[in-house]
Amino acid sequence: MALRRIVYTSQASEKFSKRSLLDLLHESRAFNAIDNISGVLMHKNGYFLQVIEGNSEVIDNLFKRLLKDSRHKKIKKVLDSTVNSCLFLNWAMGCADFDDPELSFIPGIRTDLSDPTVIESIIIKLPEIAFFFLENRD
């Protein structure tokens, strides 16, 4: 089975409250569990970076739906690759809300999700990020 990983950025169409971010996360987890999709959603100041991974066809269908989702705009695919294994295996969707001042994250990683150089740095560190999230999940 061909596995695929897509990383994309987007901007929220409206300000996301903590409640709306949690609602989005729960909705994503429910649908992703059905489709065997894993990944992580990162949020900071109205910007999103999301990693989705799973069966290639399923990921393609999800990305097409995401392009039509009115909750965000300016969607930019920054990575689309075939992979041998998922980094976030058995994790329907993790979430990092960088607007939360109590969030302690990987030392040295910057979180300005509107900056292309920061996005590139995050992509390079994806295995480390995955390890961090999986080790520190509830």
Phi and psi restraints in degrees (value plus and minus 20) as a CYANA .aco file:
   2 ALA   PHI     -96.7   -56.7
   2 ALA   PSI     108.2   148.2
   3 LEU   PHI    -124.4   -84.4
   3 LEU   PSI     129.4   169.4
   4 ARG   PHI    -156.8  -116.8
   4 ARG   PSI     124.3   164.3
   5 ARG   PHI    -145.4  -105.4
   5 ARG   PSI     106.8   146.8
   6 ILE   PHI    -139.1   -99.1
   6 ILE   PSI     114.5   154.5
   7 VAL   PHI    -138.2   -98.2
   7 VAL   PSI     108.8   148.8
   8 TYR   PHI    -159.3  -119.3
   8 TYR   PSI     139.4   179.4
   9 THR   PHI    -137.1   -97.1
   9 THR   PSI     136.3   176.3
  10 SER   PHI    -178.7  -138.7
  10 SER   PSI     151.1   191.1
  11 GLN   PHI    -141.0  -101.0
  11 GLN   PSI     116.5   156.5
  12 ALA   PHI     -83.0   -43.0
  12 ALA   PSI     118.4   158.4
  13 SER   PHI     -90.7   -50.7
  13 SER   PSI     -52.6   -12.6
  14 GLU   PHI    -156.6  -116.6
  14 GLU   PSI     143.4   183.4
  15 LYS   PHI     -83.1   -43.1
  15 LYS   PSI     112.6   152.6
  16 PHE   PHI    -113.4   -73.4
  16 PHE   PSI     102.2   142.2
  17 SER   PHI    -100.1   -60.1
  17 SER   PSI     149.1   189.1
  18 LYS   PHI     -78.5   -38.5
  18 LYS   PSI     -59.5   -19.5
  19 ARG   PHI     -84.8   -44.8
  19 ARG   PSI     -64.9   -24.9
  20 SER   PHI     -88.5   -48.5
  20 SER   PSI     -52.4   -12.4
  21 LEU   PHI     -87.4   -47.4
  21 LEU   PSI     -61.9   -21.9
  22 LEU   PHI     -84.1   -44.1
  22 LEU   PSI     -60.8   -20.8
  23 ASP   PHI     -80.8   -40.8
  23 ASP   PSI     -64.3   -24.3
  24 LEU   PHI     -80.9   -40.9
  24 LEU   PSI     -63.3   -23.3
  25 LEU   PHI     -82.6   -42.6
  25 LEU   PSI     -66.8   -26.8
  26 HIS   PHI     -84.3   -44.3
  26 HIS   PSI     -60.1   -20.1
  27 GLU   PHI     -83.2   -43.2
  27 GLU   PSI     -65.5   -25.5
  28 SER   PHI     -81.4   -41.4
  28 SER   PSI     -64.4   -24.4
  29 ARG   PHI     -80.6   -40.6
  29 ARG   PSI     -62.0   -22.0
  30 ALA   PHI     -83.3   -43.3
  30 ALA   PSI     -70.4   -30.4
  31 PHE   PHI     -87.7   -47.7
  31 PHE   PSI     -60.1   -20.1
  32 ASN   PHI     -86.5   -46.5
  32 ASN   PSI     -55.1   -15.1
  33 ALA   PHI     -83.3   -43.3
  33 ALA   PSI     -59.0   -19.0
  34 ILE   PHI     -83.6   -43.6
  34 ILE   PSI     -62.3   -22.3
  35 ASP   PHI    -112.3   -72.3
  35 ASP   PSI     -16.6    23.4
  36 ASN   PHI      39.7    79.7
  36 ASN   PSI      23.9    63.9
  37 ILE   PHI    -123.4   -83.4
  37 ILE   PSI     119.2   159.2
  38 SER   PHI    -142.6  -102.6
  38 SER   PSI     148.1   188.1
  39 GLY   PHI     140.1   180.1
  39 GLY   PSI    -187.0  -147.0
  40 VAL   PHI    -167.8  -127.8
  40 VAL   PSI     125.2   165.2
  41 LEU   PHI    -136.4   -96.4
  41 LEU   PSI     106.3   146.3
  42 MET   PHI    -135.2   -95.2
  42 MET   PSI     119.7   159.7
  43 HIS   PHI    -155.1  -115.1
  43 HIS   PSI     116.5   156.5
  44 LYS   PHI    -177.0  -137.0
  44 LYS   PSI     103.5   143.5
  45 ASN   PHI      29.3    69.3
  45 ASN   PSI      21.2    61.2
  46 GLY   PHI      63.3   103.3
  46 GLY   PSI     -17.0    23.0
  47 TYR   PHI    -127.9   -87.9
  47 TYR   PSI     125.4   165.4
  48 PHE   PHI    -140.7  -100.7
  48 PHE   PSI     127.0   167.0
  49 LEU   PHI    -150.6  -110.6
  49 LEU   PSI     106.0   146.0
  50 GLN   PHI    -148.8  -108.8
  50 GLN   PSI     120.1   160.1
  51 VAL   PHI    -130.7   -90.7
  51 VAL   PSI     105.2   145.2
  52 ILE   PHI    -145.3  -105.3
  52 ILE   PSI     120.2   160.2
  53 GLU   PHI    -169.5  -129.5
  53 GLU   PSI     127.9   167.9
  54 GLY   PHI     140.6   180.6
  54 GLY   PSI    -178.5  -138.5
  55 ASN   PHI     -75.9   -35.9
  55 ASN   PSI     114.8   154.8
  56 SER   PHI     -74.5   -34.5
  56 SER   PSI     -67.3   -27.3
  57 GLU   PHI     -85.8   -45.8
  57 GLU   PSI     -60.6   -20.6
  58 VAL   PHI     -85.1   -45.1
  58 VAL   PSI     -62.3   -22.3
  59 ILE   PHI     -84.3   -44.3
  59 ILE   PSI     -60.5   -20.5
  60 ASP   PHI     -80.0   -40.0
  60 ASP   PSI     -65.2   -25.2
  61 ASN   PHI     -84.3   -44.3
  61 ASN   PSI     -61.5   -21.5
  62 LEU   PHI     -82.9   -42.9
  62 LEU   PSI     -64.7   -24.7
  63 PHE   PHI     -82.6   -42.6
  63 PHE   PSI     -58.0   -18.0
  64 LYS   PHI     -81.6   -41.6
  64 LYS   PSI     -59.4   -19.4
  65 ARG   PHI     -87.6   -47.6
  65 ARG   PSI     -59.2   -19.2
  66 LEU   PHI     -82.7   -42.7
  66 LEU   PSI     -55.7   -15.7
  67 LEU   PHI     -82.9   -42.9
  67 LEU   PSI     -45.2    -5.2
  68 LYS   PHI    -115.3   -75.3
  68 LYS   PSI     -25.2    14.8
  69 ASP   PHI     -93.7   -53.7
  69 ASP   PSI      99.9   139.9
  70 SER   PHI     -95.8   -55.8
  70 SER   PSI     -25.3    14.7
  71 ARG   PHI     -95.2   -55.2
  71 ARG   PSI     -33.0     7.0
  72 HIS   PHI    -164.0  -124.0
  72 HIS   PSI     144.9   184.9
  73 LYS   PHI    -162.7  -122.7
  73 LYS   PSI     157.2   197.2
  74 LYS   PHI      32.7    72.7
  74 LYS   PSI      26.5    66.5
  75 ILE   PHI     -93.5   -53.5
  75 ILE   PSI     108.6   148.6
  76 LYS   PHI    -151.6  -111.6
  76 LYS   PSI      98.9   138.9
  77 LYS   PHI     -97.7   -57.7
  77 LYS   PSI     101.3   141.3
  78 VAL   PHI    -127.5   -87.5
  78 VAL   PSI     -34.5     5.5
  79 LEU   PHI    -173.7  -133.7
  79 LEU   PSI     114.0   154.0
  80 ASP   PHI    -163.7  -123.7
  80 ASP   PSI      86.4   126.4
  81 SER   PHI    -161.2  -121.2
  81 SER   PSI     133.8   173.8
  82 THR   PHI    -105.4   -65.4
  82 THR   PSI     114.5   154.5
  83 VAL   PHI    -149.5  -109.5
  83 VAL   PSI     138.1   178.1
  84 ASN   PHI    -103.6   -63.6
  84 ASN   PSI     -47.7    -7.7
  85 SER   PHI    -172.5  -132.5
  85 SER   PSI     139.9   179.9
  86 CYS   PHI    -107.3   -67.3
  86 CYS   PSI     119.3   159.3
  87 LEU   PHI     -94.4   -54.4
  87 LEU   PSI     -51.9   -11.9
  88 PHE   PHI    -129.1   -89.1
  88 PHE   PSI      19.4    59.4
  89 LEU   PHI     -70.2   -30.2
  89 LEU   PSI     117.2   157.2
  90 ASN   PHI      41.1    81.1
  90 ASN   PSI       6.9    46.9
  91 TRP   PHI    -151.3  -111.3
  91 TRP   PSI      81.2   121.2
  92 ALA   PHI     -78.1   -38.1
  92 ALA   PSI     -56.4   -16.4
  93 MET   PHI    -196.1  -156.1
  93 MET   PSI      98.1   138.1
  94 GLY   PHI    -110.4   -70.4
  94 GLY   PSI     146.1   186.1
  95 CYS   PHI    -165.0  -125.0
  95 CYS   PSI     118.2   158.2
  96 ALA   PHI    -148.9  -108.9
  96 ALA   PSI      93.8   133.8
  97 ASP   PHI    -118.9   -78.9
  97 ASP   PSI      77.7   117.7
  98 PHE   PHI     -91.0   -51.0
  98 PHE   PSI     -26.4    13.6
  99 ASP   PHI     -97.1   -57.1
  99 ASP   PSI     -34.0     6.0
 100 ASP   PHI    -100.1   -60.1
 100 ASP   PSI      93.6   133.6
 101 PRO   PHI     -85.5   -45.5
 101 PRO   PSI     -38.0     2.0
 102 GLU   PHI    -103.8   -63.8
 102 GLU   PSI     -28.0    12.0
 103 LEU   PHI     -89.7   -49.7
 103 LEU   PSI      99.8   139.8
 104 SER   PHI    -121.6   -81.6
 104 SER   PSI     106.4   146.4
 105 PHE   PHI    -142.1  -102.1
 105 PHE   PSI    -192.9  -152.9
 106 ILE   PHI     -80.2   -40.2
 106 ILE   PSI     104.9   144.9
 107 PRO   PHI     -75.5   -35.5
 107 PRO   PSI     116.2   156.2
 108 GLY   PHI      68.1   108.1
 108 GLY   PSI     -26.8    13.2
 109 ILE   PHI    -108.9   -68.9
 109 ILE   PSI     113.8   153.8
 110 ARG   PHI    -112.3   -72.3
 110 ARG   PSI     133.5   173.5
 111 THR   PHI    -146.4  -106.4
 111 THR   PSI       4.2    44.2
 112 ASP   PHI    -100.0   -60.0
 112 ASP   PSI      73.2   113.2
 113 LEU   PHI     -94.2   -54.2
 113 LEU   PSI     -15.9    24.1
 114 SER   PHI    -119.5   -79.5
 114 SER   PSI     -24.3    15.7
 115 ASP   PHI    -120.2   -80.2
 115 ASP   PSI      96.7   136.7
 116 PRO   PHI     -77.6   -37.6
 116 PRO   PSI     -52.6   -12.6
 117 THR   PHI     -90.6   -50.6
 117 THR   PSI     -52.3   -12.3
 118 VAL   PHI     -88.3   -48.3
 118 VAL   PSI     -62.5   -22.5
 119 ILE   PHI     -78.6   -38.6
 119 ILE   PSI     -65.3   -25.3
 120 GLU   PHI     -80.1   -40.1
 120 GLU   PSI     -62.2   -22.2
 121 SER   PHI     -82.9   -42.9
 121 SER   PSI     -61.7   -21.7
 122 ILE   PHI     -83.8   -43.8
 122 ILE   PSI     -62.8   -22.8
 123 ILE   PHI     -81.5   -41.5
 123 ILE   PSI     -62.8   -22.8
 124 ILE   PHI     -81.1   -41.1
 124 ILE   PSI     -55.9   -15.9
 125 LYS   PHI    -112.0   -72.0
 125 LYS   PSI      -7.5    32.5
 126 LEU   PHI     -72.7   -32.7
 126 LEU   PSI     -65.4   -25.4
 127 PRO   PHI     -79.9   -39.9
 127 PRO   PSI     -59.4   -19.4
 128 GLU   PHI     -87.9   -47.9
 128 GLU   PSI     -60.2   -20.2
 129 ILE   PHI     -83.4   -43.4
 129 ILE   PSI     -65.4   -25.4
 130 ALA   PHI     -79.1   -39.1
 130 ALA   PSI     -65.2   -25.2
 131 PHE   PHI     -80.3   -40.3
 131 PHE   PSI     -65.4   -25.4
 132 PHE   PHI     -79.3   -39.3
 132 PHE   PSI     -69.7   -29.7
 133 PHE   PHI     -82.8   -42.8
 133 PHE   PSI     -63.7   -23.7
 134 LEU   PHI     -87.6   -47.6
 134 LEU   PSI     -54.1   -14.1
 135 GLU   PHI     -97.0   -57.0
 135 GLU   PSI     -43.9    -3.9
 136 ASN   PHI    -134.3   -94.3
 136 ASN   PSI      -4.5    35.5
 137 ARG   PHI     -96.9   -56.9
 137 ARG   PSI     139.6   179.6
